[in-house]
Amino acid sequence: MFVFLIAGTNAFSQVSINTDGNQPAASSMLDVTSDNKGFLMPRMTFEQRNAIPAPAEGLMVFCTNCGTNGALSIFSDGAWRLLFPCFTPASTSAVNTILPGQIIWRWNLPAGVSGSKWNTSNNYETAMDMGSATARTETGIVCDTSYTRFVWSYDICGNSAPLILLQSTSTGPLIPTHYPMPPSFNHITWAWESVPGATGYKWSMTNDYESAIDMEITFSFTESDLSCATSYTRYVWAYNSCGYSEPLLMESTTLNCFYCGVPFTKVHLSSEGVAPVNKSVTYGTAMGISGLSTRSQCWLTSNLGASHQATAVDDATEASAGWYWKFNRKQGYKHDGMISPAWTDAGDYGTNNWQQENDPCHLELGSIWRVPTMVEWDNLQMWGSWTNWNGPFNSVLKIHAAGSIGSTGNLQGRGIEGRYWSSNADPYDIIVYGVLLYINNSAVFTDGGRKENGRSVRCILSMDSPPDVSTTAVTGINQTTATSGGNVTSNGGHNVIARGVCWSASTNPTITDSKTTDGSGTGSFTSNLTGLSINTLYYLRAYATNNVGTSYGEQVSFTTLPVVIGQNYGGGIVFYVDASGMHGLISATSDLGTNTKWGCNGTSIPGTSAAIGTGLANTTAIVGGCTTGTIAARLCYDLVQGSYSDWFLPSKDELNQMFLNKTAIGGFSTGSYWSSSEFNSGSAWIQSFTGGAQSSDSKGNGNSVRAIRSF
């Protein structure tokens, strides 16, 4: 260690303490140089420091028990002053947002810091300066992957330790499972099972996800007007926020071409638990019977199990009578003096109508056939003005006195009366009775019959029979929501698999337009409409779908409410509405900064405009042309508020509309606010929110910032 003392004639001296022999700097009284040791000033306690007699101005000591860990003490202006070590607090984590193909990273800035920096690696120097923004959107994200990112706070003291942000993306959904549905001649309902974790499904005729129809949370799609006896292939994907599955390939073939009016042959087998004996029967068919309903319906022209049509209304032969069934039971019985199979009491028959899984027409002839409803028997009777058994027998259906089986298995009234089941339980006593068509030589009517007795069955086919549905009036109309619904009064002979309402700005909306999905089956339902446009005329119809197709209720119309200036809407407060009443501008509820730079002073951002409707394009251009993180446009661009992320810095004219309605919005400062409209390379337009004057200001100066969005 060398110590040099340089003395002058004025008793002026300099001291250098070093290991290299260099002279002290000319401006220094004491020059200490070292590459591995520091300088220690006197250390003393608070009490010792205060005991120093008459301390000189600028006297420095280290107070060992001042504050938490000690502090540098300087005697200045007659008192001891403390200088504590400088510390920058770290940011804290917030809840990230995961969207398809992206993560919005979020964090909280500590009070008092100047800003933050974000990086994909633990390197502060290469990190992106985010200014006061607390969110960063990262794209190119893949499924089932863990990501780590880093954020540092910074201020005049330096930067904090890194906040480590962790986020894992979910696994993409699995391939759905095909749920086969029985096809018709010209309809196929494509159905699939729900997939855990999926938020929706898409359906297509081709293996192309992008052009597929978004089914949302619907699990089926019915195709109409297909060719009979034809094979079809369709595709379904499950999707969620992470991506979409591989396609489910579904295959189905429409039924062999059937033409009502042409006989067909059925081989009945007793081993299937429906036909009482093995038997081959050729059945006649007929359609176009007036008055039955508005649909095209096809009927068998003989009883189920009968060898042929009856030869007379009082034909008492077993071959003409066919077989008998208990209500809602699939097992049929033959009676030719002996009953087959053995007659047993089926016990509880429940309270349901005849269910499809027990329907002998459905089971023996195919999924399109069924037992007729009570209404269909009533319509038939009214059409024919039947008053005695001659009416039904003289019709093309040749309905005759086929008799029935009593509760003990005894044959009753063959050749004297006929009792034909409907599919409906008797509404007056649903436990004991089912509804049937009764005929004899002096009367024809529908009546209740005990469920445990055996009756004849005549089968019907609805060739093109979607459900009957009516539309409920629209209520609860708001700017973007409304309530409606409908009532499915008939299932058309097939289970209703989907129902709801559909709507459009054009007349006669269909299920390819916007729609709700509100369960299945018959009866009334309520539909909640969302995502509507403001001040818009809509047309709405209820719909219902079964295996045959989709039908619609009557059309109603309604108009959504307009928005008004000062209304809370779309994540903020409305301050401008255009002449259509459908579009306008929304202000954020508070400022993003009060001393924020416009940014990139001296750099021109080409293409910015002053007009209403240009603020978003201006903001995008600024963010693309100026990479500084703390600028006004970036703060607005990165803002996520009220679940909306499309905020921007207002243009010059948009900013003026904010000023004109500042009282309705509220929360403004008395200073000036930045617009996104550039004046020249060194300045941009501002507006005073005290007097309203618009002028240019240097891009390097600080002004207030309020974000807006459009609707």
C-alpha positions in Angstrom: 0.0 0.0 0.0 1.3 3.4 -1.0 0.4 6.6 0.7 1.4 9.8 -1.2 1.4 13.2 0.5 1.8 16.2 -1.8 2.5 19.5 0.1 2.4 23.0 -1.4 3.4 26.4 -0.3 -0.1 27.1 0.9 0.0 24.0 3.1 -2.3 22.4 0.5 -2.0 18.6 0.4 -3.6 15.6 -1.4 -3.7 12.0 -0.2 -3.8 8.9 -2.5 -4.3 5.4 -1.1 -3.7 2.7 -3.7 -1.6 -0.3 -4.7 -0.4 0.9 -8.1 1.5 4.1 -7.1 -0.6 6.5 -9.1 -0.9 10.1 -8.2 -4.2 11.3 -6.7 -6.7 12.9 -9.0 -6.2 16.6 -9.3 -9.7 17.4 -8.0 -9.5 15.0 -5.1 -8.3 15.7 -1.6 -8.5 11.9 -0.9 -8.2 9.4 -3.8 -8.7 5.7 -2.7 -8.3 3.0 -5.4 -8.9 -0.7 -4.9 -10.3 -3.6 -6.9 -11.1 -5.9 -3.9 -11.7 -3.7 -0.8 -14.1 -0.9 0.1 -14.1 2.2 2.2 -15.3 2.2 5.8 -16.4 5.4 7.5 -16.8 5.5 11.2 -19.5 3.2 12.6 -21.3 4.2 15.7 -24.7 3.8 17.4 -27.4 6.4 17.4 -26.4 7.5 20.9 -22.7 7.8 20.0 -23.5 9.8 16.9 -25.6 12.2 18.8 -22.9 12.7 21.4 -20.4 14.1 18.8 -19.8 17.7 20.0 -20.5 20.4 17.4 -20.6 18.3 14.3 -19.5 20.0 11.1 -21.8 20.5 8.2 -21.4 17.4 5.9 -20.0 15.2 8.6 -20.8 11.5 7.7 -20.9 8.4 9.9 -22.7 5.0 9.5 -25.4 4.7 12.2 -25.6 1.0 13.1 -29.0 1.0 14.8 -30.8 3.6 12.7 -33.8 2.0 10.9 -34.0 -1.8 10.4 -30.5 -2.5 9.1 -28.6 0.8 9.8 -28.3 3.9 7.6 -25.8 6.4 6.3 -26.0 9.6 8.5 -25.1 13.1 7.2 -25.1 16.2 9.3 -26.8 18.9 7.2 -28.5 22.2 8.0 -28.0 21.7 11.8 -29.4 18.1 12.0 -28.6 14.6 11.3 -30.1 13.2 8.1 -30.5 9.5 7.2 -30.0 7.9 3.8 -31.5 4.4 3.8 -30.5 1.6 1.3 -32.6 1.8 -1.9 -35.0 -1.2 -2.5 -37.3 -2.0 -5.5 -40.2 -4.3 -4.6 -41.1 -7.1 -6.9 -44.5 -7.5 -8.7 -47.0 -10.1 -7.7 -48.8 -12.6 -9.9 -52.4 -12.3 -11.1 -54.7 -14.7 -12.9 -53.7 -15.4 -16.4 -56.2 -15.8 -19.3 -56.0 -18.7 -21.6 -57.5 -18.4 -25.1 -57.2 -20.6 -28.2 -53.5 -20.4 -29.2 -52.6 -17.7 -26.7 -51.9 -16.7 -23.0 -52.5 -13.3 -21.6 -50.0 -13.0 -18.8 -51.0 -10.8 -15.9 -49.3 -9.3 -12.9 -49.8 -6.6 -10.2 -47.3 -3.6 -10.0 -46.3 -2.6 -6.4 -47.1 1.0 -5.4 -44.6 3.6 -6.3 -42.5 1.7 -8.9 -42.0 3.2 -12.4 -43.0 0.2 -14.5 -42.1 -3.4 -15.3 -40.3 -5.5 -17.9 -41.4 -8.9 -19.3 -39.3 -11.7 -20.8 -39.6 -15.3 -21.9 -36.1 -15.9 -20.2 -34.6 -14.8 -16.9 -32.7 -11.9 -18.5 -33.5 -8.4 -17.4 -31.4 -6.7 -20.0 -33.2 -8.2 -23.0 -36.7 -8.0 -21.5 -39.5 -6.0 -23.1 -40.3 -2.7 -21.3 -44.0 -2.8 -20.5 -44.2 0.6 -18.8 -47.2 0.7 -16.4 -49.0 -2.1 -18.4 -49.8 -5.2 -16.3 -50.7 -7.7 -19.1 -48.8 -9.2 -22.0 -50.5 -11.3 -24.8 -48.3 -14.1 -26.1 -49.5 -16.1 -29.2 -48.4 -19.3 -30.7 -49.3 -21.3 -27.6 -49.8 -25.0 -27.9 -51.9 -27.5 -25.9 -50.7 -29.5 -23.0 -47.6 -27.4 -22.4 -46.1 -25.7 -19.4 -44.8 -22.1 -19.8 -42.5 -20.0 -17.6 -42.2 -16.2 -18.0 -40.4 -13.5 -15.9 -41.4 -9.9 -14.8 -39.2 -7.3 -13.1 -40.4 -4.1 -11.4 -38.1 -1.1 -11.8 -37.7 2.4 -10.4 -34.9 4.9 -9.6 -33.3 2.3 -7.3 -32.9 -0.2 -10.0 -34.9 -3.4 -10.7 -36.5 -6.0 -8.5 -35.8 -9.7 -8.3 -37.8 -11.5 -11.1 -41.4 -12.5 -10.5 -41.7 -16.0 -12.0 -45.0 -16.6 -13.9 -46.1 -20.2 -14.5 -48.9 -21.4 -16.7 -49.9 -24.8 -18.1 -52.3 -25.1 -21.1 -55.0 -27.7 -21.0 -55.1 -30.9 -23.1 -57.0 -30.7 -26.3 -60.3 -32.7 -26.2 -60.6 -36.4 -27.2 -62.4 -37.6 -30.3 -66.2 -37.8 -29.6 -68.0 -41.2 -29.7 -70.7 -41.9 -32.3 -74.2 -42.4 -30.9 -76.0 -44.2 -33.7 -79.6 -43.1 -34.3 -82.1 -45.1 -36.5 -82.2 -43.5 -40.0 -85.4 -42.9 -42.1 -85.9 -43.1 -45.8 -84.6 -39.5 -46.3 -83.4 -38.3 -42.9 -80.4 -39.1 -40.8 -79.8 -37.7 -37.3 -76.1 -37.7 -36.6 -75.5 -37.9 -32.9 -72.5 -38.1 -30.6 -71.6 -38.5 -27.0 -70.3 -35.5 -24.9 -66.6 -35.3 -24.4 -65.1 -34.3 -21.0 -63.4 -30.9 -21.2 -65.0 -30.0 -24.6 -66.8 -26.6 -24.8 -68.4 -27.2 -28.2 -68.6 -29.3 -31.3 -68.4 -28.8 -35.1 -70.1 -30.9 -37.8 -69.4 -31.2 -41.5 -70.1 -33.2 -44.6 -66.4 -33.1 -45.4 -63.2 -33.6 -43.4 -62.6 -29.8 -43.0 -62.8 -28.3 -39.6 -62.5 -24.7 -40.7 -65.7 -24.8 -42.8 -67.7 -27.1 -40.4 -70.9 -25.9 -38.8 -70.4 -24.8 -35.2 -72.9 -26.9 -33.1 -71.8 -25.2 -29.9 -73.1 -27.6 -27.1 -75.6 -29.5 -29.3 -74.9 -33.2 -29.6 -76.8 -34.0 -32.8 -77.5 -32.7 -36.3 -80.4 -33.8 -38.5 -80.0 -34.0 -42.3 -83.2 -33.9 -44.4 -84.0 -34.6 -48.1 -81.5 -37.4 -48.4 -81.8 -40.3 -50.9 -83.2 -43.6 -49.7 -80.9 -46.7 -49.6 -77.8 -44.5 -49.7 -74.7 -44.5 -47.5 -73.4 -41.3 -46.0 -70.3 -40.2 -44.2 -70.1 -37.2 -41.9 -67.5 -35.7 -39.5 -67.6 -34.2 -36.0 -64.9 -32.5 -33.9 -64.8 -31.6 -30.2 -63.1 -28.3 -29.3 -62.1 -26.2 -26.3 -59.9 -23.2 -25.6 -56.8 -25.2 -26.4 -57.8 -26.6 -29.8 -59.9 -29.3 -31.4 -59.8 -33.1 -31.6 -59.2 -35.4 -34.5 -62.4 -35.9 -36.5 -65.0 -38.5 -35.6 -66.0 -40.3 -38.8 -69.7 -41.3 -38.7 -71.4 -43.6 -41.3 -75.0 -44.3 -41.7 -77.3 -45.6 -44.5 -80.9 -44.4 -45.1 -83.6 -47.1 -45.2 -84.4 -49.0 -48.3 -86.8 -47.1 -50.5 -90.4 -47.5 -49.3 -93.4 -46.5 -51.2 -96.7 -46.3 -49.4 -99.4 -48.1 -51.3 -97.1 -51.0 -52.2 -97.3 -54.2 -50.1 -94.2 -55.4 -48.2 -93.4 -58.7 -46.5 -92.2 -59.2 -43.0 -91.0 -62.4 -41.4 -92.0 -62.4 -37.8 -89.8 -64.4 -35.3 -91.1 -65.4 -31.9 -87.5 -65.5 -30.5 -87.4 -61.7 -30.5 -90.1 -61.5 -27.8 -92.7 -59.6 -29.8 -94.4 -62.0 -32.2 -96.1 -64.9 -30.5 -95.3 -67.3 -33.3 -93.0 -67.5 -36.3 -94.9 -66.2 -39.3 -94.4 -64.5 -42.7 -96.9 -61.8 -43.5 -97.4 -59.6 -46.5 -98.9 -56.3 -45.4 -100.8 -53.8 -47.6 -100.3 -50.0 -47.1 -102.3 -46.9 -47.9 -101.8 -43.2 -47.6 -103.4 -39.9 -48.6 -106.4 -40.6 -46.3 -108.0 -37.1 -46.0 -108.5 -35.5 -42.6 -106.0 -37.5 -40.6 -103.6 -34.5 -40.1 -101.5 -32.1 -42.2 -98.9 -34.8 -42.6 -98.5 -37.6 -45.2 -99.2 -40.7 -43.2 -99.1 -44.3 -44.2 -101.3 -47.0 -42.5 -101.3 -50.8 -42.6 -104.5 -52.1 -44.2 -104.6 -55.1 -41.9 -104.0 -55.7 -38.2 -100.4 -56.5 -37.0 -100.0 -60.2 -37.2 -103.1 -60.8 -39.4 -102.5 -63.1 -42.4 -104.8 -60.9 -44.6 -107.5 -58.2 -44.5 -110.8 -59.2 -43.0 -113.4 -60.4 -45.5 -116.3 -58.9 -43.7 -116.8 -56.4 -40.8 -117.9 -59.4 -38.6 -115.1 -61.7 -39.7 -114.4 -63.8 -36.7 -111.3 -65.8 -37.9 -108.0 -65.7 -36.2 -106.2 -65.2 -39.6 -108.0 -61.8 -40.1 -107.9 -60.7 -36.4 -104.1 -60.9 -36.0 -102.5 -60.7 -32.6 -103.3 -58.8 -29.3 -101.2 -56.7 -26.9 -101.4 -55.4 -23.4 -100.9 -51.7 -23.1 -97.2 -50.6 -23.3 -96.0 -54.2 -23.6 -94.0 -55.6 -26.5 -95.1 -59.2 -26.2 -98.0 -60.1 -28.5 -100.5 -63.0 -28.0 -102.2 -65.3 -30.6 -105.7 -66.7 -29.7 -107.1 -69.5 -31.9 -109.0 -71.3 -29.2 -105.7 -71.6 -27.3 -103.6 -68.6 -26.2 -99.9 -68.4 -27.1 -97.6 -67.7 -25.3 -98.9 -68.3 -21.8 -101.1 -65.4 -20.5 -99.5 -63.7 -17.5 -100.3 -60.6 -15.4 -97.8 -57.9 -16.3 -98.4 -56.1 -13.0 -97.7 -52.3 -12.8 -98.2 -50.6 -16.2 -96.9 -47.2 -15.0 -98.3 -43.8 -16.0 -96.5 -43.3 -19.3 -97.8 -43.4 -22.9 -96.8 -46.4 -24.9 -93.0 -46.2 -25.0 -90.9 -46.7 -28.2 -88.9 -49.5 -26.7 -92.2 -51.5 -26.2 -93.9 -50.4 -29.4 -94.6 -53.7 -31.4 -94.9 -51.7 -34.7 -91.5 -50.1 -34.1 -89.9 -53.4 -33.1 -91.4 -55.6 -35.8 -91.7 -53.4 -38.8 -88.9 -50.9 -38.3 -88.1 -47.7 -36.5 -90.4 -45.6 -38.6 -93.5 -47.5 -37.7 -95.5 -46.9 -34.5 -98.9 -47.3 -32.7 -101.2 -44.4 -33.7 -102.0 -41.7 -31.2 -105.5 -41.0 -29.8 -105.6 -37.8 -31.9 -104.9 -39.8 -35.0 -107.8 -42.2 -34.2 -110.1 -39.2 -33.5 -109.1 -37.5 -36.8 -109.8 -40.7 -38.7 -113.2 -41.1 -37.1 -114.2 -37.4 -37.8 -112.9 -37.6 -41.4 -115.0 -40.7 -42.1 -118.0 -39.5 -40.1 -118.1 -43.0 -38.6 -121.2 -43.8 -36.6 -121.0 -47.6 -36.7 -118.6 -50.3 -37.8 -119.5 -50.1 -41.5 -117.6 -46.8 -41.7 -114.2 -48.1 -40.7 -114.6 -51.4 -42.6 -115.7 -49.7 -45.8 -112.6 -47.5 -45.7 -109.4 -48.5 -47.4 -108.2 -49.6 -43.9 -110.7 -52.4 -43.5 -111.0 -52.0 -39.8 -113.3 -54.8 -38.4 -114.6 -56.5 -35.3 -111.3 -58.3 -34.3 -112.4 -58.8 -30.7 -110.0 -58.7 -27.7 -108.6 -60.8 -24.8 -109.9 -60.4 -21.3 -107.9 -60.0 -18.2 -107.9 -63.8 -17.6 -106.8 -64.6 -21.1 -110.2 -65.4 -22.5 -111.2 -64.4 -26.1 -114.0 -61.8 -26.2 -116.2 -60.3 -28.9 -114.4 -61.5 -32.1 -116.8 -60.8 -34.9 -118.9 -58.6 -32.6 -116.7 -55.7 -31.6 -113.2 -54.3 -32.2 -110.8 -52.6 -29.7 -107.7 -51.0 -31.2 -105.0 -49.5 -28.9 -103.7 -45.9 -29.3 -100.3 -44.9 -27.8 -101.9 -42.7 -25.2 -102.6 -43.4 -21.5 -106.1 -42.3 -20.5 -105.7 -38.8 -19.0 -108.6 -39.5 -16.6 -106.9 -42.5 -15.1 -103.3 -42.9 -16.4 -102.6 -45.8 -14.1 -105.4 -48.2 -15.0 -106.5 -47.2 -18.5 -105.1 -46.7 -22.0 -107.1 -45.0 -24.8 -108.5 -47.2 -27.6 -110.8 -47.0 -30.7 -113.9 -49.0 -30.1 -116.3 -50.2 -32.9 -119.5 -52.3 -33.0 -122.6 -52.4 -35.1 -124.0 -49.2 -33.6 -121.1 -47.0 -32.4 -117.5 -45.8 -33.1 -115.6 -43.8 -30.4 -112.4 -43.5 -28.5 -112.6 -44.7 -24.9 -110.5 -45.9 -22.0 -109.6 -49.6 -21.8 -108.0 -51.5 -19.0 -104.2 -51.8 -19.7 -104.0 -55.5 -18.7 -106.4 -56.6 -21.4 -105.2 -57.6 -24.9 -106.2 -55.4 -27.9 -105.6 -55.3 -31.6 -102.8 -53.0 -33.0 -103.0 -51.2 -36.3 -99.6 -49.6 -37.3 -99.0 -46.2 -38.8 -96.0 -44.6 -40.4 -95.4 -40.8 -40.6 -93.6 -40.4 -43.9 -92.6 -36.8 -43.3 -93.6 -36.0 -39.7 -91.6 -33.3 -37.8 -93.1 -32.2 -34.5 -95.8 -29.5 -34.0 -94.4 -26.4 -32.2 -95.7 -22.9 -31.4 -93.8 -19.8 -30.6 -94.0 -17.9 -27.3 -94.1 -14.0 -27.3 -90.8 -12.2 -26.8 -90.4 -10.6 -23.4 -87.6 -9.1 -21.3 -86.2 -7.3 -24.3 -82.9 -5.5 -23.6 -80.0 -4.1 -25.7 -78.4 -7.5 -26.2 -80.8 -10.1 -24.5 -84.4 -11.2 -24.7 -86.6 -14.1 -23.6 -88.9 -16.3 -25.6 -89.7 -20.0 -26.0 -92.3 -22.3 -27.4 -94.5 -25.3 -26.8 -94.1 -28.7 -28.6 -97.6 -30.0 -28.8 -96.9 -33.2 -30.8 -93.7 -35.2 -31.3 -94.8 -36.3 -34.8 -94.5 -39.9 -33.8 -90.8 -39.7 -32.9 -88.9 -38.5 -29.9 -88.1 -34.7 -30.0 -84.3 -34.6 -29.7 -83.8 -30.8 -29.9 -85.9 -27.7 -29.4 -85.4 -24.0 -28.9 -85.8 -20.7 -30.8 -83.9 -19.4 -33.8 -83.6 -15.8 -34.9 -82.2 -13.6 -37.6 -82.3 -10.1 -38.9 -84.0 -11.7 -42.0 -87.4 -13.2 -42.1 -88.1 -16.9 -41.6 -85.0 -17.8 -39.5 -83.9 -21.5 -39.4 -81.6 -23.5 -37.2 -78.7 -22.6 -39.4 -79.1 -19.0 -38.0 -78.5 -18.1 -34.4 -80.4 -20.4 -32.0 -80.9 -21.7 -28.5 -81.0 -25.3 -27.5 -83.5 -25.9 -24.7 -83.7 -29.6 -24.0 -85.9 -32.2 -25.7 -89.3 -33.8 -25.6 -92.8 -32.3 -25.8 -94.2 -29.4 -23.7 -93.4 -25.8 -23.1 -89.9 -24.4 -22.8 -88.2 -21.0 -22.2 -85.4 -19.7 -24.3 -82.9 -17.0 -23.3 -81.5 -15.1 -26.2 -78.0 -13.5 -25.8 -75.5 -11.7 -28.1 -78.1 -9.6 -29.8 -77.2 -6.3 -31.6 -78.4 -3.0 -30.2 -81.5 -1.3 -31.7 -82.0 -4.1 -34.2 -85.2 -5.7 -35.6 -85.1 -9.5 -35.3 -87.4 -12.2 -36.5 -87.8 -15.3 -34.3 -89.4 -18.7 -34.5 -89.6 -21.7 -32.2 -88.3 -24.9 -33.6 -88.4 -28.6 -32.7 -86.5 -31.5 -34.3 -87.1 -35.3 -34.3 -85.6 -38.1 -36.4 -87.7 -37.0 -39.4 -86.8 -33.3 -39.5 -87.3 -29.9 -38.0 -90.5 -27.8 -37.9 -91.0 -24.2 -36.9 -93.6 -22.2 -35.0 -95.2 -19.0 -36.2 -92.8 -16.1 -36.7 -92.7 -13.1 -34.3 -90.6 -10.0 -34.5 -89.0 -7.7 -31.9 -86.5 -4.8 -31.7 -83.7 -4.6 -29.2 -83.4 -1.4 -27.1 -80.9 1.3 -28.1 -78.1 2.5 -25.8 -78.0 6.1 -24.5 -75.1 8.4 -23.6 -74.1 7.9 -20.0 -75.2 4.3 -19.9 -73.0 1.6 -18.4 -72.4 -0.8 -21.3 -69.7 -2.9 -22.8 -67.2 -2.6 -20.0 -67.5 1.2 -19.7 -69.7 4.2 -20.2 -71.3 5.2 -23.6 -70.4 8.7 -24.8 -71.2 8.6 -28.5 -74.0 6.9 -30.5 -74.1 7.1 -34.3 -77.2 7.9 -36.4 -78.2 4.3 -36.7 -78.4 3.9 -32.9 -76.6 0.5 -33.3 -73.0 1.6 -33.0 -70.9 4.1 -31.0 -68.1 4.6 -28.5 -67.5 3.5 -24.9 -65.1 5.2 -22.5 -63.2 3.3 -19.8 -64.2 4.3 -16.3 -60.9 5.7 -15.3 -57.6 7.2 -16.6 -54.6 4.9 -17.4 -52.2 7.7 -16.6 -51.8 11.4 -16.0 -48.2 12.0 -17.1 -47.8 9.6 -20.0 -45.8 10.3 -23.2 -47.2 9.9 -26.7 -43.9 8.2 -27.6 -41.2 8.1 -30.3 -40.6 11.8 -30.5 -39.2 12.5 -34.0 -40.6 9.3 -35.5 -43.5 9.8 -37.9 -46.4 7.3 -37.7 -48.0 7.4 -41.2 -51.7 7.0 -41.8 -53.2 8.3 -38.5 -56.5 10.2 -38.9 -58.6 12.5 -36.9 -62.1 11.2 -37.8 -64.5 9.3 -35.6 -64.0 5.6 -36.3 -60.3 5.8 -36.9 -59.0 5.5 -33.3 -58.4 1.8 -33.4 -56.5 1.9 -36.7 -54.4 4.8 -35.3 -53.6 2.9 -32.1 -52.6 -0.3 -34.1 -50.3 1.8 -36.3 -48.7 3.5 -33.3 -48.1 0.3 -31.4 -46.6 -1.2 -34.6 -44.4 1.7 -35.3 -43.2 2.6 -31.8 -42.0 -0.2 -29.6 -41.6 1.8 -26.4 -43.7 0.1 -23.7 -45.0 3.0 -21.6 -46.6 5.1 -24.4 -50.3 6.2 -24.3 -51.3 4.0 -27.2 -49.7 0.9 -25.7 -51.5 1.3 -22.4 -54.8 1.4 -24.2 -53.9 -1.5 -26.6 -52.9 -3.8 -23.7 -55.9 -2.9 -21.5 -58.3 -5.7 -20.5 -61.4 -4.3 -18.6 -64.8 -5.7 -18.2 -63.8 -8.8 -20.1 -63.0 -6.7 -23.2 -59.5 -6.4 -24.7 -60.2 -4.2 -27.7 -59.5 -0.8 -26.2 -57.7 1.9 -28.0 -56.5 5.5 -27.8 -59.2 7.9 -29.2 -58.7 9.9 -32.4 -58.8 13.7 -32.3 -62.6 13.8 -33.1 -63.4 10.9 -30.8 -61.5 12.7 -28.0 -63.7 15.7 -28.6 -66.8 13.7 -28.2 -65.5 12.5 -24.9 -64.9 16.1 -23.8 -68.5 17.1 -24.9 -69.9 14.3 -22.7 -67.3 14.3 -19.9 -69.9 14.9 -17.2 -71.8 11.8 -18.3 -68.6 9.8 -18.2 -66.9 11.3 -15.1 -63.5 10.9 -13.5 -61.5 13.2 -15.8 -58.6 15.3 -14.6 -58.3 19.0 -15.3 -55.3 18.6 -17.6 -55.0 17.6 -21.2 -55.5 14.2 -22.8 -53.7 12.5 -25.7 -55.4 11.6 -28.9 -54.1 8.9 -31.3 -54.0 11.5 -34.2 -50.4 12.6 -35.1 -49.8 16.3 -35.8 -46.2 15.8 -37.2 -43.2 13.6 -36.4 -42.6 15.5 -33.2 -46.1 16.2 -31.9 -49.6 14.9 -31.6 -53.1 16.3 -31.0 -54.2 16.8 -27.4 -57.4 18.3 -25.9 -57.8 20.3 -22.7 -60.5 18.9 -20.5 -60.8 22.2 -18.7 -61.7 24.5 -21.6 -62.0 22.0 -24.5 -59.3 23.6 -26.7 -57.5 21.2 -29.1 -53.8 21.8 -29.9 -50.6 19.9 -30.6 -48.1 18.9 -28.0 -44.6 17.4 -28.1 -44.7 13.6 -28.1 -42.1 13.7 -25.3 -44.4 15.6 -22.9 -46.7 13.9 -20.4 -50.5 14.1 -20.7 -53.4 12.0 -19.4 -54.7 8.9 -21.1 -58.3 7.5 -21.3 -59.0 4.4 -23.3 -62.1 3.8 -25.4 -63.7 0.9 -27.4 -66.3 0.8 -30.1 -69.6 -1.2 -30.3 
